[in-house]
Amino acid sequence: MHPTVLDFWLIGVYTELDIKGNLFSGRKLMLQGIRNNPLNPQFYVEYFRFEVSFYDKVCERISILNGDKEKKLDFIDEED
């Protein structure tokens, strides 16, 4: 209903990224927002922030997949 409101786009983008864990869907949604609002510079600023966050998440995934000891996720509590 409000295709020019940046906050609504960001809610969708970060829902995909953080809650659903779908990096590429969030990126696609952010690019769609830019295509719909090419003259709004704030969309480009937020896209850059998103790309930095996207890069961090991809690097984190790569280090986990490579077996990096520092970034290893523990799914079982060691206290129990």
SEKOLDO-688044 format. One line per 2 residues: number of its first residue (from 1); their letters; for each residue x, y, z of N, C-alpha, C, O. Coordinates in steps of 0.001 Angstrom, whole numbers, plus 500000, padded with zeros to 6 digits. Layout:
BEGIN
NUM> a> X/Y/Z/X/Y/Z/X/Y/Z/X/Y/Z; ...
//
This chain:
BEGIN
1> mh> 500808/498808/500000/500000/500000/500000/500858/501266/500000/500434/502301/499485; 502054/501190/500570/502935/502362/500655/504298/502013/500077/505242/501783/500833
3> pt> 504422/501968/498761/505687/501522/498168/506835/502512/498305/507979/502169/498007; 506553/503735/498751/507629/504709/498881/508124/504867/500314/509033/505657/500565
5> vl> 507544/504133/501254/507934/504243/502661/509062/503254/502942/508867/502040/502878; 510225/503779/503249/511415/502964/503466/511270/502015/504645/511734/500876/504580
7> df> 510643/502458/505706/510525/501619/506906/509794/500310/506638/510153/499276/507202; 508792/500340/505799/508066/499108/505475/508944/498138/504689/508887/496927/504903
9> wl> 509742/498665/503798/510673/497817/503057/511697/497199/504004/512025/496018/503892; 512196/498001/504930/513218/497495/505860/512669/496441/506797/513377/495499/507151
11> ig> 511421/496584/507204/510802/495549/508041/510798/494219/507299/511157/493184/507862; 510395/494252/506044/510378/493024/505242/511762/492451/505019/511962/491240/505107
13> vy> 512717/493322/504730/514081/492877/504443/514711/492225/505667/515259/491127/505571; 514638/492890/506810/515287/492342/507995/514502/491194/508619/515062/490409/509384
15> te> 513222/491087/508305/512482/489891/508700/513025/488684/507946/513253/487622/508526; 513226/488865/506652/513802/487780/505853/515214/487440/506316/515578/486267/506402
17> ld> 515997/488454/506611/517397/488237/506957/517575/487647/508348/518250/486629/508503; 516987/488260/509349/517250/487883/510735/516317/486806/511273/516766/485890/511961
19> ik> 515047/486901/510975/514091/485960/511551/514006/484676/510731/514066/483576/511281; 513867/484821/509414/513742/483640/508564/515089/483071/508143/515177/481912/507738
21> gn> 516142/483885/508236/517477/483419/507883/517708/483283/506392/518628/482584/505968; 516889/483936/505597/517015/483837/504153/517728/485082/503620/517098/486110/503372
23> lf> 519026/484980/503449/519833/486114/503030/519465/486610/501641/519320/487812/501418; 519317/485691/500726/519122/486069/499332/517727/486636/499077/517564/487493/498208
25> sg> 516741/486182/499803/515408/486746/499669/515364/488174/500204/514694/489031/499628; 516068/488433/501293/516156/489788/501826/516852/490725/500862/516438/491871/500686
27> rk> 517903/490239/500242/518632/491044/499261/517749/491352/498058/517739/492477/497559; 517014/490357/497600/516122/490544/496459/515036/491574/496775/514686/492393/495925
29> lm> 514512/491530/497982/513492/492480/498402/514060/493896/498488/513386/494856/498118; 515286/494029/498970/515913/495346/499055/516143/495927/497664/515930/497121/497453
31> lq> 516565/495117/496734/516764/495584/495361/515435/495967/494706/515384/496901/493905; 514386/495264/495039/513063/495607/494524/512625/496979/495048/512022/497766/494319
33> gi> 512932/497253/496313/512627/498558/496887/513376/499673/496183/512826/500754/495970; 514628/499420/495820/515411/500421/495087/514848/500621/493686/514773/501749/493200
35> rn> 514457/499538/493041/513883/499681/491701/512575/500477/491730/512271/501207/490786; 511812/500340/492797/510557/501080/492913/510766/502529/493335/509887/503362/493116
37> np> 511902/502845/493932/512195/504193/494427/513599/504625/494017/514448/504849/494880; 513859/504746/492715/515227/505022/492270/515735/506426/492603/516944/506659/492580
39> ln> 514844/507354/492907/515272/508727/493175/515434/509038/494656/515833/510146/495014; 515131/508078/495518/515234/508291/496950/516615/507839/497424/516892/506640/497432
41> pq> 517487/508767/497819/518853/508389/498210/518912/507560/499491/519880/506829/499702; 517906/507660/500341/517914/506902/501596/517848/505397/501335/518385/504610/502116
43> fy> 517196/504992/500249/517153/503573/499898/518552/503052/499587/518882/501917/499933; 519375/503873/498937/520735/503449/498610/521609/503354/499858/522451/502462/499962
45> ve> 521416/504255/500788/522152/504211/502051/521804/502942/502819/522688/502256/503332; 520523/502637/502894/520089/501436/503604/520522/500173/502874/520807/499155/503505
47> yf> 520571/500235/501553/521046/499082/500798/522509/498808/501114/522906/497651/501249; 523315/499859/501233/524718/499679/501603/524836/499052/502987/525644/498146/503188
49> rf> 524036/499527/503944/524042/498924/505289/523643/497460/505233/524229/496616/505911; 522642/497172/504420/522203/495785/504272/523320/494928/503688/523546/493812/504155
51> ev> 524020/495432/502676/525094/494663/502055/526224/494370/503040/526814/493290/502998; 526527/495309/503915/527553/495075/504940/527082/493970/505886/527855/493078/506235
53> sf> 525832/494029/506295/525265/492990/507158/525241/491647/506435/525546/490612/507028; 524881/491665/505161/524843/490468/504332/526236/489841/504255/526385/488627/504394
55> yd> 527251/490675/504032/528625/490188/503940/529074/489551/505258/529723/488505/505254; 528731/490176/506371/529086/489616/507682/528459/488244/507890/529110/487322/508380
57> kv> 527195/488119/507516/526513/486830/507689/527119/485753/506793/527281/484610/507220; 527453/486110/505557/528060/485140/504647/529425/484712/505162/529756/483527/505126
59> ce> 530216/485658/505639/531537/485312/506204/531391/484412/507429/532176/483482/507616; 530399/484685/508252/530156/483854/509432/529774/482438/509023/530250/481470/509616
61> ri> 528925/482310/508020/528535/480980/507534/529721/480225/506963/529871/479026/507200; 530554/480911/506221/531724/480265/505624/532673/479772/506708/533199/478662/506613
63> si> 532898/480591/507742/533812/480171/508800/533244/478992/509586/533998/478126/510028; 531937/478949/509764/531319/477810/510454/531447/476554/509607/531758/475483/510129
65> ln> 531210/476675/508305/531306/475515/507417/532739/475012/507286/532960/473822/507061; 533707/475902/507424/535106/475495/507352/535613/474918/508663/536757/474468/508733
67> gd> 534794/474923/509694/535183/474339/510962/536043/475243/511806/536861/474760/512589; 535883/476521/511672/536644/477488/512464/536269/477334/513934/535091/477425/514281
69> ke> 537237/477106/514789/536989/476860/516212/536405/478077/516919/535590/477925/517828; 536808/479283/516516/536341/480487/517191/534860/480734/516977/534177/481194/517893
71> kk> 534352/480443/515800/532970/480757/515448/532055/479545/515538/530936/479578/515027; 532512/478490/516172/531716/477278/516246/530483/477500/517109/530568/478079/518192
73> ld> 529352/477043/516628/528104/477172/517369/527897/475944/518235/528077/474816/517775; 527521/476160/519485/527226/475061/520386/525716/474976/520556/525087/475905/521062
75> fi> 525149/473874/520138/523718/473689/520243/523341/472911/521500/522164/472833/521851; 524320/472344/522171/524066/471578/523398/524721/472305/524555/525895/472669/524486
77> de> 523962/472514/525618/524536/473149/526790/525558/472225/527438/525300/471041/527654; 526712/472783/527742/527762/471976/528355/527537/471819/529855/528160/470966/530488
79> ed> 526649/472638/530431/526402/472587/531868/525563/471374/532252/525699/470864/533365; 524702/470902/531360/523788/469805/531684/524481/468473/531745/523840/467455/532007
//
